[in-house]
Amino acid sequence: MARRRSLLSDETKMHFARLQGAGDRAQPGDYGQLTSREAGNMVKYAIQAAQQALAGQTPDPSRMQ
């Protein structure tokens, strides 16, 4: 079975973890110490950033909820 490649780099995932204050528990490549809520919020941030990029806007972390 082929390995699945991640769509987001570890650097990007760490950025989203730091935005929500969970950067101290997240390690590149290992996000097992995050709660489900924190991991879900990381996905939410990633989706919002992608939508803003597609709309031609610069992603603004302060507008992400």
N, C-alpha and C positions, 0 to 999 in steps of 0.2 A: 504494500500500500504506500502510495506517495505521501510525503509530508506536505502539510498545508503551510503555505507561506502566510505570514501575518500581513494584513493590509496596512497596519500602522507600525512605524518603527518604535523601538523601545524608547527612543528619545522623545517621541511624540506622546507616548503613553505616560512617561514620567512627567512631562509637562502638564498633562491633564490631571494627573494625581496631585501634583504640587498646587494646581489652581484650586483644588477643593480641600487642600490642607492634609492630604494623606501621603505626601511625598516621603515622609519619614519612615513609613511602614512599607512602601513599595520599593522593590529592588528590580533593576532591569532584568527582564526575563522571568521574574518570579513575583506574581501579584497575589499570591495565596494569603497574605496577611490582611488584604483588604476585605471589607464587608461586602455583601452583595449590593447594598445600596451604593457604596462608593464605586464599585465596578460599574454599576448601572449608570451612575452619574458621569463616569468617564466616557461611556458610550454616548450618552446624551451630548456631552461637550463635543465629541468627535463629529457627531451628526450635524450639530449646529455650525461648527467650523466649516464643514464640507458644504453645507447649504449656503453659507455666506460667501465662500470661495466661488461657488458656481454662480452666485448672483453678482459677482464682481466686487464684493465688499471685502475689506480687510477684517478678518475675524477679531472681534473685540471681546476679550474675556470678561470685562465688567458687565456686558449685556447678556452673558450666558447665565441661565438660571438653573 
